[in-house]
Amino acid sequence: MTQILLLEDDAGTANEIALELAANGYGVTHRALAADALIEARRDDIDLLIVDRQLPDGEGLDLIARLRAEGRRTPALVLSALGSLDDRVRGLRAGGDDYLPKPFALVELIARVEALLRRPNETRDTRLIAGPLDLDLLAGVAWRAGRALDLLPRELKLLDYLVRRPGRIVTRSMLLQDVWGYSFEPNSNVVDVHMGRLRRKVDAEGEPQLIRNVRGRGYVFDIPG
């Protein structure tokens, strides 16, 4: 059974959501405090997070950001009465995969849960080795042929995404949606800036190029033959 962790401090709202999820065949673990939810969120059998933002002991986005920094990619649906564009963007930038402003219809919540669960599940593999690259996502570190790569969290997430798709063109739209969590394309070159920094760190002078720019299309991760 698919297991969902629900972090919601309002008892009435939590009960309504939990009953609807159970009626649709999901197992539900409910917590009202971020500190308690963080412990549950680290369980390997949790398939999805539903996280309220305003909690008695903090901000739900901080919990998501902490999990992402640990290399945990469990899909997260953010719920909040804070529904402005700035609030939604902040939620996605913190690592949320979707953002549902309150009040909402339960049928829409279920539809969004189903959509997130349909995405490829990449949460179980936390150690990746591809050619000369070695990524430890839980520790948040990476090496190339024993050389430590000084990667920022977003750069590590980008490299993780590319390594899982060797030889495939990864478009800017894919990166914006799956790495940044944007459902729209911002009017900026944020992808190119981050990818430029990542390529300089991964592909040092004299080393075979692992990350290749395909002009006008995106990027490809190549494993040397």
N, C-alpha and C positions, 0 to 999 in steps of 0.2 A: 504493500500500500504506500502511495506517495505521502511523505510526511512534511507537514508545513508548520513552521514556527511562527506564531502570531504574537507580536509585541504591541499591546494596546492596554492603556491604563484605565480606560473607561469600561466599567464592568458590563454595562448594557450593550455598548457597541461590540465589545469582544464576544459576548454571548451570541449576538445576532450573526456575526461573521463565522464564529466557530460552528454554529448549528448549520449554516448554509454550506460551509466547506464539508462538514460531515455528511450532509445530505447528498453531496456530489461525489462521495467516495474517498475523501481525503482524511488522513489522520492529522489531528491538530494538537500541538503543544502550545498552551497559552502562558505567557508571562506578562506581568504588569510593570516590571522594572527592567531598565536596560542592563544593570549588572547581572541580574538573573538570566536574562535573555542571551547575554554574551556567552555564558557557560553552555547553554543549550545549542547555540548557533555553531559551536565548534564540534558538535557531534557529526559523525560521518553519514548518519542516516537522514539528516535534514536535507530535503530537496528544494525548499523554497522558503524565503523569509517574507513576512508581511510586517512592516515596521511603521508604527506611528512616530511622528516627529517629536511632539511635545510631551515629555514624560516627567514624572515626579523627580527622577534622579538624573535627568540630563536630556540630551538631544539625540533622537534616534539616528540621525545622520552620522553622528560620531561613532556609533556602534558599527554601522556599515563601513565607514572609512577605516576603522580599526581592523575589521575582518579582511578588507581588501589589502591592507598593508601586510597582513599575515599571509597573503597569497590565496585566500579563500574566495572562490568565485560563485558561491551559492547565489542563485538569482534572488533579487530583492525588489519587492514592490513597496513603495513608500506611500503611506497614507497621511494626509495632513489637511487641516483647515486652512493652512497657508497655501493658497493656490495661485498666487501671482506668477507671471512668467519668470521673474527673478528667483522665486522660491522653487519653481520646478527645475530650473537650470541648476540651482545649487544642489538639489536632491540628486540629479543625474551626475553632476560632477563629483559628488561625494562617493559615488559607486553604485547608486541605485540603478536598477534596470528599467523601472517604470515608475510613474508618479500619478497617483489618483487623488485629486482634491476631494475633501469632504464638503458637503454631503454627497454620497454616491449611491447608485442603485446596486444592490447585491448581485444582480445578474451581470452588471458590467464588471464588478470585481472578479467574479468567476471567469468571465471571458478573458480578462487580463492574466489571471492565474494560469489558465489553459495555454495562452499564447507564450508566456514565459517558460512553461514546462516543455513546450514543443521545441525550444531552442536546443542546439547540441549541448549535451552535458559534458562539461570539461572540468568538473569540480574534483574528480577523484585523483587525477595524476598531478602530484605536486613536485615531482622530480623529473625533469625532461633532459634527455641527452640526444643531441642531433649533430652529427659530425664533430667538430671541435668544441661545440657549445655544450655547457652543462648548466642547467637552471635549477635552483632550489627555491621553489616559490614560497614555501612556508618560512624559510629563513630570509627570503627577499634578496638573494644574492645570485650572481651568475659569473661564469668563467668562460674564457675561450682558450683552449689548450693550456689550462693552468693559470692563465692571466686573469686576474680579477677585473671584472667590469664594474666601474663605479656608476651604477644605474639608479636613476630616480624611480620611485614607484610606478609612475606612468610609463617610463621607458621599459621597465621590466614587463609591464602588462602588454605593451606593444610587441616586445620580443617574444613573449609567450604566445601571443596571437599568431605571429608570423611562423614560429617554429612548428605549430600544430598544422600548418597548411603549406608544407614544402612544395615548391614548384608551381604553386597556384598564384595567379594575380590577385592581390588583395587591394581593393579599391579604397579610395578615400572615404566614400560613403559607408563602406563596411566598417572601417576603423572608427568613424564618427559614431555609428550606431552601436557597435559591439564593445568598443574600448572606452569611448567617452559617454555612451548612453544617450546620445542626442537622437531625437526622432526627426530632426530637421538639420539642414546644413547651415552652420553659422557663416556669416559673411567675413571669413578670415582664413588665414593660411596656417591654422593651428596644427593640422596634421603634418604638413611639410616641415614646419619648424621642429616639431618633436622628432620626426623621422630623420631629419638632418643630424640632430644631436646623437640619436641612437646609432646611426650608421658610422659616425666618426668614432664612437666608442667601441663598437663591435669590430669594425674593419680598420685595423691600424695599418699604417704605411707598410707595404711589402707583404701583407697577408692576402690570401685569396678573398675576393669579395663574396660575402654571404648575403647581403641585402642589396638588391638591385632595383633601381628606379626604372619603371617602364613608362616612358614619357606619355602623358595624357591619359594613362590608365590606372597606375597605382604602383605597387611594390611586390617583389617576389623574393622569397627566401630560398636560396640555393644551397644545397649540401654538396660540398666538393666531392667529386668522384674518386 
